[in-house]
Amino acid sequence: MELYRIPTRATVVRILLDDGRSLDGQLFTSDAGPGGRPQNLLDHLNDAASDFVPLASGRESILVNKAGIVWVQLSGEAAEEIAVDAEGGHRVPVRLSLAGGISLVGVFSIVMPPERSRVLDYLNAAGRFVPVFGEGAVTLVQRRFVVLARSVEGGADRSA
């Protein structure tokens, strides 16, 4: 039965928790997501049906509460999967100030109707996590930790 299927895809990530700790490991997603394609990490984190995600960190298996995740950074194939889904969007360079004094610079790819393509519209309509695209990596930021969002002129470097 599909409901009881165990996730089988691993994605290498770095997670920043709301208590300041960072964890390196692998998050697991289903190999059969919507439309028969594998579930990407953004879809998994935005899935309202689950509050915890399994993380393998070294020899430990940890369940991480999504509510305590500030951001998840990923690169490689997993980042490209998310970038493909955002292709054709209105690209807006942004600087996000996150709770705890963290600053993140990158690009939003806003895939919404033109009359609703402002950063304000995007942040209000997005799921729990929003992708911020940087050079060679994607950072999935939990919206509730975004304190300020500003446009950035001339660049899309990522710093955290």
C-alpha positions as a Markdown table, in Angstrom:
| # | Residue | x | y | z |
|---|---|---|---|---|
| 1 | Met | 0.0 | 0.0 | 0.0 |
| 2 | Glu | 1.5 | 3.4 | -1.1 |
| 3 | Leu | 0.5 | 5.1 | 2.2 |
| 4 | Tyr | 3.0 | 2.9 | 4.1 |
| 5 | Arg | 5.9 | 3.1 | 1.6 |
| 6 | Ile | 9.2 | 3.8 | 3.2 |
| 7 | Pro | 11.1 | 6.8 | 1.7 |
| 8 | Thr | 14.0 | 5.6 | -0.4 |
| 9 | Arg | 15.9 | 8.6 | -1.8 |
| 10 | Ala | 18.7 | 10.2 | 0.2 |
| 11 | Thr | 19.7 | 13.9 | -0.2 |
| 12 | Val | 22.9 | 15.3 | 1.3 |
| 13 | Val | 22.1 | 18.4 | 3.3 |
| 14 | Arg | 23.2 | 20.9 | 5.9 |
| 15 | Ile | 20.5 | 21.9 | 8.3 |
| 16 | Leu | 20.5 | 25.0 | 10.6 |
| 17 | Leu | 18.2 | 24.5 | 13.6 |
| 18 | Asp | 16.5 | 27.3 | 15.5 |
| 19 | Asp | 18.7 | 26.7 | 18.6 |
| 20 | Gly | 21.8 | 27.6 | 16.5 |
| 21 | Arg | 23.1 | 24.0 | 15.9 |
| 22 | Ser | 23.8 | 22.8 | 12.4 |
| 23 | Leu | 23.5 | 19.2 | 11.3 |
| 24 | Asp | 25.1 | 17.5 | 8.3 |
| 25 | Gly | 23.5 | 14.4 | 7.0 |
| 26 | Gln | 21.0 | 12.9 | 4.6 |
| 27 | Leu | 17.3 | 13.6 | 4.5 |
| 28 | Phe | 15.1 | 11.0 | 2.9 |
| 29 | Thr | 12.2 | 11.5 | 0.5 |
| 30 | Ser | 9.9 | 9.2 | -1.4 |
| 31 | Asp | 11.1 | 7.8 | -4.7 |
| 32 | Ala | 7.5 | 8.1 | -6.1 |
| 33 | Gly | 6.1 | 11.6 | -5.7 |
| 34 | Pro | 3.4 | 13.5 | -7.6 |
| 35 | Gly | 3.0 | 12.5 | -11.2 |
| 36 | Gly | 5.2 | 9.4 | -10.7 |
| 37 | Arg | 8.4 | 11.5 | -10.5 |
| 38 | Pro | 10.6 | 11.3 | -7.4 |
| 39 | Gln | 9.6 | 13.7 | -4.6 |
| 40 | Asn | 12.0 | 16.6 | -4.3 |
| 41 | Leu | 13.1 | 17.9 | -0.9 |
| 42 | Leu | 11.2 | 21.1 | -1.2 |
| 43 | Asp | 7.9 | 19.2 | -1.7 |
| 44 | His | 8.7 | 16.9 | 1.2 |
| 45 | Leu | 9.5 | 19.8 | 3.6 |
| 46 | Asn | 6.3 | 21.6 | 2.5 |
| 47 | Asp | 4.1 | 18.5 | 2.9 |
| 48 | Ala | 1.6 | 19.4 | 5.6 |
| 49 | Ala | 0.9 | 15.7 | 6.4 |
| 50 | Ser | 4.2 | 15.3 | 8.3 |
| 51 | Asp | 5.8 | 17.3 | 11.0 |
| 52 | Phe | 9.1 | 15.3 | 11.3 |
| 53 | Val | 11.7 | 14.3 | 8.7 |
| 54 | Pro | 14.2 | 11.5 | 9.1 |
| 55 | Leu | 17.9 | 12.6 | 9.0 |
| 56 | Ala | 20.9 | 10.2 | 8.9 |
| 57 | Ser | 23.9 | 12.0 | 10.5 |
| 58 | Gly | 26.9 | 9.8 | 10.7 |
| 59 | Arg | 25.8 | 6.6 | 12.5 |
| 60 | Glu | 22.8 | 8.3 | 14.1 |
| 61 | Ser | 19.2 | 8.3 | 12.8 |
| 62 | Ile | 17.4 | 11.4 | 13.9 |
| 63 | Leu | 13.9 | 12.7 | 13.6 |
| 64 | Val | 13.9 | 16.5 | 13.0 |
| 65 | Asn | 10.9 | 18.6 | 13.7 |
| 66 | Lys | 10.3 | 20.8 | 10.6 |
| 67 | Ala | 9.1 | 23.6 | 12.9 |
| 68 | Gly | 12.7 | 23.9 | 14.3 |
| 69 | Ile | 14.5 | 24.0 | 10.9 |
| 70 | Val | 15.6 | 27.5 | 9.9 |
| 71 | Trp | 17.1 | 26.4 | 6.6 |
| 72 | Val | 18.3 | 23.4 | 4.7 |
| 73 | Gln | 21.1 | 23.8 | 2.2 |
| 74 | Leu | 21.6 | 21.4 | -0.7 |
| 75 | Ser | 23.6 | 21.2 | -3.9 |
| 76 | Gly | 24.2 | 19.0 | -6.9 |
| 77 | Glu | 21.4 | 16.9 | -8.4 |
| 78 | Ala | 18.9 | 17.7 | -5.6 |
| 79 | Ala | 19.4 | 21.5 | -6.0 |
| 80 | Glu | 19.0 | 21.1 | -9.8 |
| 81 | Glu | 15.7 | 19.3 | -9.4 |
| 82 | Ile | 14.3 | 22.3 | -7.5 |
| 83 | Ala | 15.8 | 24.7 | -10.0 |
| 84 | Val | 14.1 | 22.9 | -12.9 |
| 85 | Asp | 10.7 | 23.3 | -11.2 |
| 86 | Ala | 11.4 | 27.1 | -10.9 |
| 87 | Glu | 12.5 | 27.6 | -14.5 |
| 88 | Gly | 10.7 | 30.4 | -16.3 |
| 89 | Gly | 10.0 | 32.2 | -13.1 |
| 90 | His | 10.5 | 35.9 | -12.5 |
| 91 | Arg | 14.0 | 36.1 | -11.0 |
| 92 | Val | 14.4 | 38.5 | -8.1 |
| 93 | Pro | 17.7 | 39.0 | -6.2 |
| 94 | Val | 17.0 | 39.2 | -2.5 |
| 95 | Arg | 18.6 | 39.6 | 0.9 |
| 96 | Leu | 16.8 | 37.9 | 3.7 |
| 97 | Ser | 17.4 | 38.7 | 7.4 |
| 98 | Leu | 16.5 | 35.6 | 9.4 |
| 99 | Ala | 15.9 | 35.2 | 13.1 |
| 100 | Gly | 19.1 | 35.0 | 15.0 |
| 101 | Gly | 20.9 | 37.7 | 12.9 |
| 102 | Ile | 21.6 | 35.4 | 9.9 |
| 103 | Ser | 21.7 | 37.1 | 6.5 |
| 104 | Leu | 21.1 | 35.2 | 3.3 |
| 105 | Val | 21.6 | 36.6 | -0.3 |
| 106 | Gly | 20.3 | 34.9 | -3.3 |
| 107 | Val | 17.5 | 34.8 | -5.9 |
| 108 | Phe | 13.8 | 34.0 | -5.7 |
| 109 | Ser | 12.3 | 32.5 | -8.8 |
| 110 | Ile | 8.7 | 33.6 | -8.6 |
| 111 | Val | 6.4 | 31.4 | -10.7 |
| 112 | Met | 3.1 | 33.2 | -10.3 |
| 113 | Pro | 0.8 | 35.3 | -12.5 |
| 114 | Pro | 2.3 | 38.7 | -13.5 |
| 115 | Glu | -0.2 | 40.6 | -11.4 |
| 116 | Arg | 1.0 | 38.6 | -8.3 |
| 117 | Ser | 4.7 | 38.5 | -9.0 |
| 118 | Arg | 5.9 | 40.7 | -6.2 |
| 119 | Val | 8.1 | 39.3 | -3.4 |
| 120 | Leu | 5.3 | 40.2 | -1.0 |
| 121 | Asp | 2.8 | 38.0 | -3.0 |
| 122 | Tyr | 5.3 | 35.2 | -3.3 |
| 123 | Leu | 6.2 | 35.1 | 0.4 |
| 124 | Asn | 2.6 | 35.2 | 1.4 |
| 125 | Ala | 1.5 | 32.4 | -1.0 |
| 126 | Ala | 4.5 | 30.1 | -0.6 |
| 127 | Gly | 4.6 | 26.9 | 1.4 |
| 128 | Arg | 6.4 | 26.5 | 4.7 |
| 129 | Phe | 9.8 | 26.5 | 3.0 |
| 130 | Val | 10.9 | 28.8 | 0.1 |
| 131 | Pro | 13.9 | 28.1 | -2.2 |
| 132 | Val | 16.7 | 30.7 | -2.3 |
| 133 | Phe | 18.9 | 30.1 | -5.3 |
| 134 | Gly | 22.7 | 30.8 | -5.0 |
| 135 | Glu | 25.7 | 29.8 | -7.0 |
| 136 | Gly | 25.7 | 26.0 | -7.2 |
| 137 | Ala | 23.4 | 25.6 | -4.2 |
| 138 | Val | 19.8 | 26.1 | -3.0 |
| 139 | Thr | 18.8 | 27.1 | 0.5 |
| 140 | Leu | 15.3 | 26.1 | 1.6 |
| 141 | Val | 14.3 | 28.7 | 4.1 |
| 142 | Gln | 11.4 | 28.3 | 6.5 |
| 143 | Arg | 9.3 | 31.4 | 6.0 |
| 144 | Arg | 8.5 | 31.9 | 9.7 |
| 145 | Phe | 12.2 | 32.7 | 10.3 |
| 146 | Val | 12.3 | 35.4 | 7.7 |
| 147 | Val | 12.4 | 38.7 | 9.6 |
| 148 | Leu | 13.1 | 41.1 | 6.7 |
| 149 | Ala | 13.3 | 40.7 | 2.9 |
| 150 | Arg | 15.0 | 43.3 | 0.7 |
| 151 | Ser | 15.8 | 43.5 | -3.0 |
| 152 | Val | 19.4 | 43.3 | -3.9 |
| 153 | Glu | 21.1 | 45.2 | -6.7 |
| 154 | Gly | 23.4 | 43.4 | -9.0 |
| 155 | Gly | 24.1 | 40.0 | -7.6 |
| 156 | Ala | 23.0 | 36.6 | -6.4 |
| 157 | Asp | 25.8 | 35.4 | -4.2 |
| 158 | Arg | 24.7 | 33.2 | -1.3 |
| 159 | Ser | 26.0 | 33.7 | 2.2 |
| 160 | Ala | 24.8 | 32.3 | 5.4 |
